[in-house]
Amino acid sequence: MTSTMLVIGPRLAVALVVLTALAAAVATAGRLGHGRQIVTAAVRATLQLAAVSVAIAAIVGSMWATAGFVLLMCAVATVTAGRRITGGRRGWWAGTPIVTGSLPLVAALLLTGLLPLRGIAVIPVAGILIGGAMTATSLAGRRALDDLTGRRGEVEAALALGLPPRDAALLVCRPAAGQALIPALDQTRTVGLVTLPGAFVGVLLGGADPLTAGVTQLFVLIGLLAVEVVAVVLTVELIARGRLRRGDTAVGR
């Protein structure tokens, strides 16, 4: 019996190439406009995971190196979310909801002893939480700014009635931004019934019993919900205050 889900070898490489080509071909045929991006993302993921797999082996033995790697993850997440939201270089404010949503929880887990002070434990947990905050920030930011652009007349009407720019923006964009929580909510609601997420499977494959795997996955899901709620609220606030914006979405201008 093998301890891994997939057999590593030439067949796996061929399967990855075929799946990437299939996804790109379907996206192109369906005129989704992301065919080249799918191939680029797959190639980047391959190279990055190969590099990270080598780097982590050297990093996990040092807490200073681990801390540096976590900060690097935050920086990359900030750049990614910022570009998704603003479409340019003005998205560095995206780091505020990402860092505020994820790192305090990691610190609290370490201080309470729930998370061992070891790189091999800190890096995956921090990565899951930072990744969740990044996704929530990107989705909330894009949807909020899209609504501010598409419903600009409503914003101007609210301003004409005497609402401050922040309140006028929140009135329009907050409901749309809140939809960024739907993926996390659906995953949490259906866990065990529709999907068995990565943390559960990973702990099982690591040799733990199903109860331990279930408790670990429960913690990850609820932790992600908390992180993403904080990220969405802060993202909406930054947009309402004009910190995160595109050139055509400044409220009151």
C-alpha positions as CSV (number, residue, x, y, z in Angstrom):
1,M,0.0,0.0,0.0
2,T,1.3,3.4,-0.9
3,S,1.2,6.4,1.4
4,T,0.4,8.9,-1.4
5,M,-2.7,9.5,-3.5
6,L,-0.8,9.8,-6.8
7,V,2.0,7.7,-8.2
8,I,4.8,10.0,-9.2
9,G,6.2,9.2,-12.6
10,P,5.9,9.8,-16.4
11,R,2.2,9.0,-16.4
12,L,1.5,11.8,-13.9
13,A,3.5,14.2,-16.0
14,V,1.5,13.3,-19.1
15,A,-1.8,13.6,-17.2
16,L,-0.8,17.1,-16.0
17,V,0.0,18.2,-19.6
18,V,-3.2,16.7,-21.0
19,L,-5.3,18.4,-18.3
20,T,-3.7,21.7,-18.8
21,A,-4.1,21.5,-22.6
22,L,-7.7,20.4,-22.2
23,A,-8.6,23.3,-19.8
24,A,-6.9,25.8,-22.2
25,A,-8.6,24.4,-25.2
26,V,-12.1,24.4,-23.6
27,A,-11.6,28.0,-22.4
28,T,-10.5,29.1,-25.8
29,A,-13.3,27.3,-27.6
30,G,-15.8,28.8,-25.2
31,R,-14.3,32.3,-25.7
32,L,-13.7,32.8,-22.0
33,G,-10.5,34.6,-22.8
34,H,-8.2,32.7,-20.4
35,G,-6.6,30.0,-22.6
36,R,-3.1,31.4,-22.4
37,Q,-3.4,32.3,-18.8
38,I,-4.4,28.8,-17.9
39,V,-1.2,27.4,-19.5
40,T,0.9,30.2,-17.9
41,A,-0.6,29.5,-14.5
42,A,0.1,25.7,-14.8
43,V,3.7,26.3,-15.8
44,R,4.2,28.8,-13.0
45,A,2.6,26.5,-10.5
46,T,5.0,23.7,-11.5
47,L,8.1,25.8,-11.3
48,Q,7.0,27.5,-8.0
49,L,6.1,24.3,-6.3
50,A,9.3,22.7,-7.3
51,A,11.3,25.6,-6.0
52,V,9.2,25.8,-2.8
53,S,9.6,22.1,-2.2
54,V,13.4,22.4,-2.2
55,A,13.4,25.7,-0.2
56,I,11.1,24.5,2.6
57,A,13.4,21.6,3.3
58,A,16.1,24.2,4.2
59,I,13.7,26.7,5.8
60,V,11.7,24.7,8.3
61,G,14.7,24.2,10.6
62,S,15.0,27.9,11.3
63,M,12.2,30.0,12.8
64,W,13.8,33.2,11.4
65,A,13.8,31.7,7.9
66,T,10.2,30.5,8.5
67,A,9.2,34.0,9.5
68,G,10.8,35.4,6.4
69,F,9.0,33.0,4.2
70,V,5.7,33.9,5.8
71,L,6.4,37.6,5.1
72,L,7.2,36.7,1.5
73,M,3.9,34.9,1.2
74,C,2.2,38.1,2.5
75,A,4.0,40.2,0.0
76,V,3.2,38.0,-3.0
77,A,-0.5,37.8,-1.9
78,T,-0.6,41.6,-1.6
79,V,0.8,42.1,-5.1
80,T,-1.6,39.5,-6.5
81,A,-4.7,40.9,-4.9
82,G,-3.7,44.5,-5.5
83,R,-3.4,43.9,-9.2
84,R,-6.6,42.0,-9.4
85,I,-8.5,44.8,-7.7
86,T,-6.9,48.0,-9.1
87,G,-5.5,46.7,-12.4
88,G,-2.3,48.6,-11.7
89,R,0.3,49.4,-9.1
90,R,-1.9,51.2,-6.7
91,G,-3.1,48.1,-4.9
92,W,-0.5,47.9,-2.1
93,W,-3.4,48.8,0.3
94,A,-4.6,45.2,-0.3
95,G,-1.9,44.1,2.1
96,T,-3.9,45.6,5.0
97,P,-6.8,43.1,4.9
98,I,-4.5,40.2,4.0
99,V,-2.1,40.7,6.8
100,T,-4.7,41.9,9.4
101,G,-6.9,38.9,8.7
102,S,-4.3,36.2,8.7
103,L,-1.2,36.9,10.8
104,P,-2.9,37.8,14.1
105,L,-4.6,34.4,14.0
106,V,-1.3,32.6,13.3
107,A,0.3,34.6,16.2
108,A,-2.6,33.7,18.5
109,L,-2.3,30.0,17.7
110,L,1.4,30.1,18.5
111,L,0.9,31.9,21.8
112,T,-1.7,29.6,22.9
113,G,0.3,26.5,22.0
114,L,-2.4,25.2,19.6
115,L,0.2,25.5,16.8
116,P,3.7,24.1,17.4
117,L,6.5,26.6,17.1
118,R,8.1,24.7,14.2
119,G,8.5,25.7,10.6
120,I,6.9,22.5,9.3
121,A,3.7,23.4,11.1
122,V,3.7,27.2,10.8
123,I,4.3,27.4,7.0
124,P,1.3,25.4,5.8
125,V,-1.1,26.9,8.3
126,A,0.1,30.4,7.5
127,G,-0.2,29.6,3.8
128,I,-3.8,28.4,4.1
129,L,-4.9,31.5,6.0
130,I,-2.9,34.0,3.9
131,G,-4.3,32.4,0.7
132,G,-7.8,32.6,2.0
133,A,-7.4,36.2,2.9
134,M,-5.9,37.0,-0.5
135,T,-8.9,35.3,-2.3
136,A,-11.5,37.1,-0.2
137,T,-9.7,40.4,-0.7
138,S,-9.5,40.0,-4.4
139,L,-13.1,38.9,-4.8
140,A,-14.5,41.6,-2.5
141,G,-12.4,44.3,-4.0
142,R,-13.3,43.5,-7.6
143,R,-17.0,43.2,-6.9
144,A,-17.2,46.3,-4.8
145,L,-15.4,48.4,-7.4
146,D,-17.5,46.9,-10.2
147,D,-20.6,47.9,-8.3
148,L,-19.3,51.4,-7.7
149,T,-18.7,51.8,-11.4
150,G,-21.9,50.2,-12.6
151,R,-24.2,51.9,-10.1
152,R,-22.5,55.3,-10.0
153,G,-25.8,57.0,-10.4
154,E,-26.9,55.6,-7.1
155,V,-23.8,56.8,-5.4
156,E,-24.3,60.3,-6.7
157,A,-27.9,60.2,-5.6
158,A,-26.8,59.3,-2.1
159,L,-24.3,62.1,-2.1
160,A,-27.0,64.5,-3.3
161,L,-29.1,63.5,-0.3
162,G,-26.3,64.5,2.0
163,L,-24.6,61.2,2.8
164,P,-20.9,61.4,3.3
165,P,-18.8,59.8,0.5
166,R,-17.9,56.8,2.7
167,D,-21.5,56.0,3.6
168,A,-22.6,56.5,0.0
169,A,-20.0,54.0,-1.2
170,L,-20.8,51.5,1.5
171,L,-24.5,51.6,0.7
172,V,-23.8,50.5,-2.9
173,C,-20.8,48.2,-2.7
174,R,-21.1,46.4,0.7
175,P,-23.7,43.8,-0.4
176,A,-21.7,42.9,-3.5
177,A,-18.5,42.6,-1.6
178,G,-20.2,40.3,0.9
179,Q,-20.6,37.7,-1.9
180,A,-16.9,37.0,-1.6
181,L,-17.7,34.9,1.4
182,I,-20.0,32.5,-0.5
183,P,-17.2,30.0,-1.5
184,A,-15.9,29.7,2.1
185,L,-19.5,29.4,3.4
186,D,-20.4,26.7,0.9
187,Q,-17.2,24.7,1.5
188,T,-17.9,24.8,5.3
189,R,-21.5,23.8,4.9
190,T,-20.8,20.9,2.6
191,V,-17.6,19.5,4.0
192,G,-17.8,15.8,4.4
193,L,-20.9,15.6,2.2
194,V,-19.6,17.0,-1.0
195,T,-15.9,17.4,-0.5
196,L,-13.1,16.2,1.7
197,P,-10.7,19.2,1.6
198,G,-6.9,19.1,1.6
199,A,-6.2,19.3,5.3
200,F,-8.4,16.3,6.1
201,V,-6.9,14.2,3.3
202,G,-3.4,15.3,4.1
203,V,-3.6,14.5,7.8
204,L,-5.1,11.1,7.0
205,L,-2.3,10.3,4.5
206,G,0.2,11.4,7.2
207,G,-1.0,8.5,9.3
208,A,-3.4,10.2,11.7
209,D,-6.8,8.7,12.7
210,P,-10.0,10.0,11.0
211,L,-11.1,11.9,14.2
212,T,-7.8,13.9,14.3
213,A,-8.1,14.6,10.6
214,G,-11.7,15.8,11.0
215,V,-10.8,18.1,13.9
216,T,-7.9,19.5,11.9
217,Q,-10.1,20.2,8.9
218,L,-12.8,21.8,11.1
219,F,-10.2,24.2,12.6
220,V,-9.0,25.1,9.1
221,L,-12.4,25.8,7.8
222,I,-13.6,27.9,10.7
223,G,-10.2,29.7,10.8
224,L,-10.6,30.6,7.2
225,L,-14.1,31.9,7.7
226,A,-12.8,34.2,10.4
227,V,-9.9,35.4,8.3
228,E,-12.0,36.0,5.2
229,V,-14.7,37.9,7.1
230,V,-12.0,40.3,8.5
231,A,-10.5,40.6,5.1
232,V,-13.8,41.4,3.3
233,V,-14.8,44.0,6.0
234,L,-11.4,45.8,5.8
235,T,-11.4,45.7,2.0
236,V,-14.8,47.3,1.8
237,E,-13.8,50.0,4.2
238,L,-10.6,50.8,2.3
239,I,-12.6,51.1,-0.9
240,A,-15.2,53.3,0.7
241,R,-12.5,55.6,2.0
242,G,-10.9,55.7,-1.5
243,R,-7.7,53.9,-0.5
244,L,-8.3,51.0,-2.9
245,R,-9.6,52.3,-6.2
246,R,-9.4,52.3,-9.9
247,G,-9.1,55.5,-11.8
248,D,-12.8,55.8,-12.4
249,T,-14.2,54.7,-9.0
250,A,-13.2,57.5,-6.7
251,V,-16.3,58.4,-4.7
252,G,-17.3,62.0,-4.8
253,R,-15.0,62.9,-7.7
